[in-house]
Structure formats: structure tokens, C-alpha cells
Amino acid sequence: MPNTKILVATGGDIKIREYLKDALLEIIEIGNKNNVQWVCTGTRKDGIPRHPSRGKYRDIIDFDPRKLLFNK
């Protein structure tokens, strides 16, 4: 998967549904093994990546999805 980008677009559900964090951890492990680049379309004030369906489309920026595993 060279030069592969994965868009992180969880929205606020990642904070209230613990099973999503478990699933995200698996995705992160697979992505990191394959050297993917993690990106998002911007973050909310609390650091959660915006879902693309919310508001206007923003520039794509780098994002570390591991931040979401510890964000309460």
C-alpha cells in the first residue's frame, strides 16, 4: 500500500462508543504496518476529526489517530 492515505473522519461518536475505539486500534495497527499516511479534513475544538458530511469541505491535513484512543 505505498503512498496510501487513510481519511480519519470519526466525528463525535468515537467519544461515546467504546467499541469504536477497539475497532480503530485494529485499523491503526494494520495501517501502521503498511506505512499509510493518516489524514483528516480538520478537527473540532476538542481534537476530534470532523466528519466530511459536517459543514464545508476543508483542506486535508495530517492527523495521528492514536490521539483518539485517549481522548475522553
Stockholm file with secondary structure:
# STOCKHOLM 1.0

chainA/1-72         MPNTKILVATGGDIKIREYLKDALLEIIEIGNKNNVQWVCTGTRKDGIPRHPSRGKYRDIIDFDPRKLLFNK
#=GR chainA/1-72 SS CTTCEEECCCTTHHHHCHHHHHHHHHHHHHHHHTTCEEEESCBCTTSCBCCTTSSSCCCCEECCTTHHHHCC
#=GC SS_cons        CTTCEEECCCTTHHHHCHHHHHHHHHHHHHHHHTTCEEEESCBCTTSCBCCTTSSSCCCCEECCTTHHHHCC
//
